[in-house]
C-alpha cells in the first residue's frame, strides 16, 4: 500500500514538473477578460502563448507569492517582437504609475505598436510609427477619430505623461521616441518628463530636475544612454483600453510571450463560441 502511494506521488510530481517546464519554455495559457482587445479577443477566450517565438525568460516565481518585485534573468533566445504582434506581459506598475515595478501576479495582453528605435505618434486618433500609418486596428482608430473631446471623461481623454503644457490625449499624442539598448537621449525638460521612470528603474536611483539641471542621485547628467529595450503596447479597442497611451512603455523583461491562437472560447452565458476554437490570432 505504501509503495502504491509513493508511486502515485512520484507520478504526480513528474506530471507537475513536465507541466512547469512546458509552461516555462514552450507554451502557457491565458484567459481574456475585458474589452481592450476587441474585436480580436473577447472575454471568455482562452489563448495559447508561444514562448519560443520570443525567447523564454527565467523569473523567480516565489516573488509573486511574496508580493515582491520579480527579477528576471537573461532570456534563452533573443527577443524578437514585430509591429502588430499580440503579446502578453506583466503590468509594469503596482501601487503607482510613477515607479516601474513588475509583479508576476498581473498580466496584460496588447498589440505591439512601437519597437525600440521607433517614434510613435497619434494624429486624430490614428497611430503613426516613424511617420507611417497602418499599425494597429484601423477600423477602431477610425471610430476614435470621429469622436469629439466632449464625449470622453477627463480621465479617458488625457494621457501619459499627464503634463498640463503638453496636453497629450488619445487623439493627439507624441511624438514619443521608444528607446532601446544603447539609445541616447538628451535630458531636455521634455525628455526628463518622458523617461524619468525608465531611467530610475534602470539605475535604481532617483532622477531630479533642479535649477534647469538634471541629477541622477547626486550626479549631474546632461543625457542618458539606455541599457534596456522598451515597447509601446496598444489595445485594439482604442476607445477603451488601458495601454501605453496612459502609463508609458513596457520593458523587454516584462514580456511573457506571443499570443499564438485561441484554444477555446466561452461567452458570458456559458455557451461555446465554436467559430473561435483554434482560431489564429492575427498580427
C-alpha positions in Angstrom: 0.0 0.0 0.0 2.8 2.4 0.9 4.6 1.6 -2.3 1.5 2.4 -4.3 1.1 5.7 -2.6 4.7 6.6 -3.2 4.3 5.7 -6.9 1.3 7.9 -7.2 3.2 10.8 -5.5 6.1 10.3 -7.8 3.9 10.3 -10.9 2.1 13.4 -9.7 5.4 15.2 -9.1 6.7 14.1 -12.6 3.5 15.4 -14.3 3.7 18.7 -12.3 7.4 19.1 -13.4 6.5 18.4 -17.0 3.7 21.0 -16.9 6.1 23.5 -15.2 8.8 23.0 -17.8 6.3 23.2 -20.7 4.8 26.5 -19.5 8.2 28.0 -18.8 9.9 27.1 -22.1 7.2 26.2 -24.7 3.6 27.3 -24.2 1.3 28.6 -21.5 -2.4 29.6 -21.4 -4.1 32.9 -20.7 -7.8 33.8 -20.1 -9.1 37.0 -21.6 -11.2 39.4 -19.6 -12.2 42.9 -20.5 -12.9 44.6 -23.9 -9.4 46.2 -24.5 -8.6 43.8 -27.4 -12.0 43.6 -29.1 -12.8 42.6 -31.8 -9.6 40.5 -31.9 -10.1 38.9 -28.5 -13.2 38.7 -26.3 -13.8 37.9 -22.6 -14.0 34.1 -22.4 -11.3 33.5 -24.9 -8.6 31.1 -23.7 -5.4 31.7 -25.7 -2.1 29.9 -26.1 1.0 31.9 -25.5 4.0 30.8 -27.5 7.3 31.3 -25.6 10.0 30.1 -28.0 8.9 32.7 -30.6 10.0 35.5 -28.3 12.6 33.6 -26.2 11.8 32.1 -22.9 12.6 34.1 -19.8 13.6 32.9 -16.3 11.7 34.5 -13.5 11.6 34.0 -9.7 8.1 32.5 -9.1 8.4 33.0 -5.3 8.4 36.7 -5.8 4.8 36.6 -6.8 3.8 34.7 -3.7 5.6 37.3 -1.5 4.2 40.3 -3.5 7.7 41.4 -4.2 9.2 42.6 -7.5 10.1 39.7 -9.7 13.6 39.7 -11.1 14.1 38.1 -14.5 17.3 36.6 -15.9 18.7 36.6 -19.3 16.4 35.1 -22.0 17.5 31.8 -23.5 16.8 33.1 -27.0 16.9 36.7 -28.3 13.6 38.5 -28.1 12.1 39.4 -31.5 8.8 41.3 -31.5 7.4 42.8 -34.6 4.8 45.5 -35.2 1.2 44.4 -34.8 2.1 41.1 -32.9 -0.1 40.5 -29.9 1.9 39.8 -26.7 1.3 39.1 -23.1 3.3 40.9 -20.5 3.4 41.7 -16.8 1.9 45.1 -16.0 4.9 47.4 -15.3 3.4 49.2 -12.2 1.8 48.2 -8.9 0.7 50.9 -6.4 1.8 53.9 -8.5 2.3 54.7 -12.2 5.3 56.8 -11.3 7.6 53.9 -10.4 8.1 50.9 -12.6 7.8 47.6 -10.7 7.0 44.2 -12.1 4.6 41.8 -10.2 4.1 38.3 -11.6 0.5 38.3 -10.5 -0.6 40.9 -13.0 -0.8 40.2 -16.8 -1.9 42.3 -19.7 -2.4 41.5 -23.4 -1.9 44.1 -26.1 -0.7 44.7 -29.6 2.8 45.9 -30.2 2.7 49.4 -31.8 6.3 50.5 -31.4 9.6 48.7 -31.0 13.0 50.0 -29.9 14.1 52.9 -32.2 10.6 53.8 -33.3 8.9 57.1 -32.9 5.2 56.8 -32.1 2.6 59.4 -32.6 -1.2 59.6 -32.7 -2.8 62.1 -35.1 -6.6 62.5 -34.9 -6.9 59.0 -33.3 -4.6 57.2 -35.8 -1.3 55.7 -34.9 1.7 56.8 -36.9 5.0 54.9 -36.4 8.1 56.6 -37.9 5.6 58.9 -39.8 3.8 55.9 -41.4 0.2 55.0 -40.8 -1.2 51.4 -40.7 -0.2 49.9 -37.3 -3.0 48.7 -35.0 -6.7 48.1 -35.6 -7.5 50.6 -38.4 -11.3 50.4 -38.1 -11.4 51.2 -34.4 -8.9 54.0 -34.9 -11.3 55.5 -37.5 -14.1 55.2 -34.9 -12.0 57.1 -32.4 -11.1 59.8 -34.9 -14.8 60.6 -35.3 -15.5 61.1 -31.6 -15.4 64.6 -30.0 -13.4 65.5 -27.0 -16.6 66.2 -25.1 -17.7 62.5 -25.5 -14.9 61.3 -23.2 -14.4 61.6 -19.5 -11.4 63.6 -18.4 -9.5 60.5 -17.2 -10.2 58.7 -20.5 -9.1 61.6 -22.7 -5.8 62.8 -21.3 -2.8 60.5 -21.4 0.8 60.0 -20.4 2.8 62.0 -19.4 -0.2 64.0 -17.8 1.5 67.3 -18.3 -0.6 70.4 -18.5 1.6 72.1 -21.1 1.8 69.1 -23.4 -1.9 68.1 -23.1 -1.3 64.7 -24.9 -4.5 62.8 -25.3 -5.9 59.7 -27.0 -6.4 61.6 -30.3 -3.3 63.7 -30.3 -0.2 62.1 -28.7 3.5 62.4 -29.1 5.9 62.2 -30.8 7.4 59.7 -28.3 10.7 58.0 -29.1 10.8 54.4 -28.0 14.4 53.7 -26.6 16.3 50.5 -27.0 19.6 49.2 -25.7 22.3 51.8 -26.3 19.8 54.6 -27.4 21.0 58.0 -26.2 18.7 60.9 -25.4 19.5 64.5 -24.3 17.8 65.2 -21.0 15.8 68.2 -22.0 12.9 69.2 -19.8 10.6 67.2 -22.1 12.7 64.1 -22.1 13.1 64.3 -18.4 9.3 64.1 -18.1 9.0 61.3 -20.6 11.8 59.0 -19.4 12.1 59.7 -15.7 10.5 56.4 -14.6 12.5 54.3 -17.1 15.9 55.8 -16.0 15.0 55.4 -12.3 14.1 51.7 -13.0 17.3 51.0 -14.8 19.6 52.9 -12.3 17.7 52.3 -9.1 18.4 55.9 -8.2 16.1 59.0 -8.1 16.2 61.4 -11.1 15.7 65.1 -10.2 15.2 68.3 -12.2 16.5 71.4 -10.3 17.6 74.8 -11.5 17.4 73.7 -15.1 19.7 70.8 -14.4 19.1 67.1 -14.2 20.6 65.0 -11.4 20.8 61.2 -11.2 21.2 60.7 -7.5 23.8 63.4 -6.6 25.4 63.4 -10.0 24.5 66.0 -12.7 23.9 64.5 -16.1 23.0 66.0 -19.5 22.0 62.9 -21.3 21.3 59.2 -20.8 22.2 56.0 -22.7 19.6 53.3 -22.1 20.6 49.8 -21.1 17.3 48.0 -21.9 14.8 47.7 -24.8 11.3 49.1 -24.5 8.0 48.7 -26.4 4.8 50.7 -26.9 1.7 48.5 -26.4 -1.8 49.4 -27.5 -5.2 47.7 -27.2 -7.3 47.1 -30.4 -10.3 48.7 -28.8 -8.6 52.1 -28.8 -11.7 54.0 -27.4 -11.5 52.0 -24.2 -8.1 50.4 -23.5 -5.6 51.0 -20.6 -2.4 50.8 -22.5 0.9 52.6 -23.2 -1.0 55.8 -24.0 -1.8 56.0 -20.3 1.2 54.5 -18.5 4.1 54.6 -20.9 6.5 51.9 -22.2 7.0 48.3 -21.4 10.5 46.9 -20.6 11.5 43.9 -22.6 12.0 41.8 -19.4 8.3 42.1 -18.6 7.1 40.4 -21.8 6.0 36.8 -21.3 5.3 35.6 -24.9 3.4 36.0 -28.1 -0.3 35.2 -28.3 -0.5 32.4 -30.9 -4.1 31.2 -31.2 -7.4 30.9 -29.4 -7.7 27.4 -27.8 -11.4 27.7 -26.9 -13.9 30.4 -26.2 -17.0 30.6 -23.9 -19.4 33.6 -23.8 -21.0 35.1 -20.7 -23.9 32.7 -20.8 -21.6 29.7 -20.7 -22.1 28.8 -24.4 -19.2 27.7 -26.6 -18.2 30.0 -29.4 -17.3 27.2 -31.8 -16.2 29.5 -34.6 -13.4 30.8 -32.3 -11.9 27.4 -31.4 -8.3 27.1 -32.6 -8.5 30.4 -34.4 -5.2 32.0 -35.2 -4.7 35.5 -33.6 -3.8 37.9 -36.5 -0.7 40.0 -36.4 
